[in-house]
Amino acid sequence: MSDRAPKAAGAAQRGDGDAAMDGGGRATQGAVAEDAARAARVRRNAWLLGGCAVFVYLGYIAWMFVNAAGG
């Protein structure tokens, strides 16, 4: 067994960090809200990264078009 398992179990029992649980082992409302906020941030970052990729791709196409027309 790794050293991480007991540490994670101890954090879950104390309610530390992301593993905020109540006495019955269920996630607390704060943990659920943190998970929802994290999911929203991940979605926002995915859209931002996708938008940057599209911008670079279309910019490259435009650059090649300008160079081909002028050269």
Order of alpha helices (4+ residues) and beta strands (2+ residues): alpha-alpha
